[in-house]
Amino acid sequence: MYKTFFQLQRDPFEISPDPHFIYPTTRHNEALANLYYAILARKGFVVITGEVGTGKTLLVRCLLEELEKHRVRCAYVFNPLLKPLEFLRYLTSDLGLAGEGNEKNDLLKTLYVSLLRSHSQGYSTVLVVDEAHLLCHEMLEEIRLLSNLETTKGKLLQIALVGQPELDEKLDAPGLRQLKQRIALRYSLRPLNWEDTRNYVQWRLDRAGASPNPPIFPEETLRAVFQYSRGVPRLINTICENALVSAYAASMRSVSVQVVKEVCADLRLDAEPQLSCKEGFSFELGEELAIKKVFQDWEQRPHLATAASPILRDKQGNERHKEGWDKKVSEDLHVVPDAHLSSRKDFAIEIKEELVINKLFRNWERRRALQ
């Protein structure tokens, strides 16, 4: 509807997972590379988790598309709410196997013979289970037993479990410790940070044929998209898609911040809440800076006024100290000292121009409510 108005060749923000539009963030590239390596190297079990809308299914589609170029047979289970026998029937059917019967022992025998034949011909076989957090304990055990199909040189069936963080909780349960020990790789996808969100939107527009001038989503509009979406790709797509429709209806060549706010109000999306500050707090923003347990046990450390300043760690894990910051350290940590910085109780930190914590612990002794 709006493609002609914005001079686009394709819809840039479709919800369906299209590998054509995958934006290669560092974490997505690492996850895809690790999956690809683990499968081709016959490592057995791999697990990929991530919150709703972070791009897990799109990652799987890209993986399957890439594996098609190699000697790999794939079975893709997108609905794991199956009983063990139904699961085996689906697996053998998706691999194109015609068994001699529909009983469990017949299906297992057919699968084993097929895997041995494929292995002797130089083929790998992979089972990808999407929405794996929905698997019950019984089904997880059945899948673990499938990994027993092996030769002395490697696994005959490579298994990738992809799901929401609840999958990690299930796999960490004591009753599944045998399965947990067989996992060769675990990786977690996270929402995009501000920079990746901006680049993600522009990437999809470019892939859809958009012209850079005038920008369809100006900088201030993209900040609003990031604030409401919290960097979740699916929400970014939903917001931007609806914003383009609204802008088209209003004959606006560029989407305004107000349009994004109105769209998010209709979608019942709230802006990202402000960070609360507590003793011993820790947070991570954009995977670039973690501040852990700053001023922990403040009142139990009377020597703090003269002791070494609290430790900040940069993204490489190197320790940085507040006192004596030079220009380079400040740039590395995205830290801007307060103009009146004279003690550890008064400081300001700016991270990626998104979050400012100003004078976080001023007059600490009189703010016992933070404890």
Secondary structure in CASP SS format (residue, H / E / C, confidence):
PFRMAT SS
TARGET T0000
AUTHOR 0000-0000-0000
METHOD secondary structure of the structure
MODEL  1
M C 1.00
Y C 1.00
K C 1.00
T C 1.00
F C 1.00
F C 1.00
Q C 1.00
L C 1.00
Q C 1.00
R C 1.00
D C 1.00
P C 1.00
F C 1.00
E C 1.00
I C 1.00
S C 1.00
P C 1.00
D C 1.00
P H 1.00
H H 1.00
F H 1.00
I C 1.00
Y C 1.00
P C 1.00
T C 1.00
T H 1.00
R H 1.00
H H 1.00
N H 1.00
E H 1.00
A H 1.00
L H 1.00
A H 1.00
N H 1.00
L H 1.00
Y H 1.00
Y H 1.00
A H 1.00
I H 1.00
L H 1.00
A C 1.00
R C 1.00
K C 1.00
G C 1.00
F E 1.00
V E 1.00
V E 1.00
I E 1.00
T E 1.00
G E 1.00
E C 1.00
V C 1.00
G C 1.00
T C 1.00
G C 1.00
K H 1.00
T H 1.00
L H 1.00
L H 1.00
V H 1.00
R H 1.00
C H 1.00
L H 1.00
L H 1.00
E H 1.00
E H 1.00
L H 1.00
E C 1.00
K C 1.00
H C 1.00
R C 1.00
V E 1.00
R E 1.00
C E 1.00
A E 1.00
Y E 1.00
V E 1.00
F C 1.00
N C 1.00
P C 1.00
L C 1.00
L C 1.00
K C 1.00
P H 1.00
L H 1.00
E H 1.00
F H 1.00
L H 1.00
R H 1.00
Y H 1.00
L H 1.00
T H 1.00
S H 1.00
D H 1.00
L C 1.00
G C 1.00
L C 1.00
A C 1.00
G C 1.00
E C 1.00
G C 1.00
N C 1.00
E C 1.00
K H 1.00
N H 1.00
D H 1.00
L H 1.00
L H 1.00
K H 1.00
T H 1.00
L H 1.00
Y H 1.00
V H 1.00
S H 1.00
L H 1.00
L H 1.00
R H 1.00
S H 1.00
H H 1.00
S H 1.00
Q C 1.00
G C 1.00
Y C 1.00
S E 1.00
T E 1.00
V E 1.00
L E 1.00
V E 1.00
V E 1.00
D C 1.00
E C 1.00
A H 1.00
H H 1.00
L H 1.00
L C 1.00
C C 1.00
H H 1.00
E H 1.00
M H 1.00
L H 1.00
E H 1.00
E H 1.00
I H 1.00
R H 1.00
L H 1.00
L H 1.00
S C 1.00
N C 1.00
L C 1.00
E E 1.00
T E 1.00
T C 1.00
K C 1.00
G E 1.00
K E 1.00
L C 1.00
L E 1.00
Q E 1.00
I E 1.00
A E 1.00
L E 1.00
V E 1.00
G E 1.00
Q C 1.00
P C 1.00
E H 1.00
L H 1.00
D H 1.00
E H 1.00
K H 1.00
L H 1.00
D C 1.00
A C 1.00
P H 1.00
G H 1.00
L H 1.00
R H 1.00
Q H 1.00
L H 1.00
K H 1.00
Q H 1.00
R H 1.00
I E 1.00
A E 1.00
L E 1.00
R E 1.00
Y E 1.00
S E 1.00
L E 1.00
R C 1.00
P C 1.00
L C 1.00
N C 1.00
W H 1.00
E H 1.00
D H 1.00
T H 1.00
R H 1.00
N H 1.00
Y H 1.00
V H 1.00
Q H 1.00
W H 1.00
R H 1.00
L H 1.00
D H 1.00
R H 1.00
A C 1.00
G C 1.00
A C 1.00
S C 1.00
P C 1.00
N C 1.00
P C 1.00
P C 1.00
I C 1.00
F C 1.00
P C 1.00
E H 1.00
E H 1.00
T H 1.00
L H 1.00
R H 1.00
A H 1.00
V H 1.00
F H 1.00
Q H 1.00
Y H 1.00
S H 1.00
R C 1.00
G C 1.00
V C 1.00
P H 1.00
R H 1.00
L H 1.00
I H 1.00
N H 1.00
T H 1.00
I H 1.00
C H 1.00
E H 1.00
N H 1.00
A H 1.00
L H 1.00
V H 1.00
S H 1.00
A H 1.00
Y H 1.00
A H 1.00
A C 1.00
S C 1.00
M C 1.00
R C 1.00
S C 1.00
V C 1.00
S C 1.00
V H 1.00
Q H 1.00
V H 1.00
V H 1.00
K H 1.00
E H 1.00
V H 1.00
C H 1.00
A H 1.00
D H 1.00
L C 1.00
R C 1.00
L C 1.00
D C 1.00
A C 1.00
E C 1.00
P C 1.00
Q C 1.00
L C 1.00
S C 1.00
C C 1.00
K C 1.00
E C 1.00
G C 1.00
F C 1.00
S E 1.00
F E 1.00
E E 1.00
L E 1.00
G C 1.00
E C 1.00
E C 1.00
L E 1.00
A E 1.00
I E 1.00
K E 1.00
K C 1.00
V C 1.00
F C 1.00
Q C 1.00
D C 1.00
W H 1.00
E H 1.00
Q H 1.00
R C 1.00
P H 1.00
H H 1.00
L H 1.00
A H 1.00
T C 1.00
A C 1.00
A C 1.00
S C 1.00
P C 1.00
I E 1.00
L E 1.00
R E 1.00
D C 1.00
K C 1.00
Q C 1.00
G C 1.00
N C 1.00
E E 1.00
R E 1.00
H E 1.00
K C 1.00
E C 1.00
G C 1.00
W C 1.00
D C 1.00
K H 1.00
K H 1.00
V H 1.00
S H 1.00
E H 1.00
D H 1.00
L H 1.00
H C 1.00
V C 1.00
V C 1.00
P C 1.00
D C 1.00
A C 1.00
H C 1.00
L C 1.00
S C 1.00
S C 1.00
R C 1.00
K C 1.00
D C 1.00
F C 1.00
A E 1.00
I E 1.00
E E 1.00
I E 1.00
K C 1.00
E C 1.00
E C 1.00
L E 1.00
V E 1.00
I E 1.00
N E 1.00
K C 1.00
L C 1.00
F C 1.00
R C 1.00
N C 1.00
W H 1.00
E H 1.00
R H 1.00
R C 1.00
R H 1.00
A H 1.00
L H 1.00
Q C 1.00
END
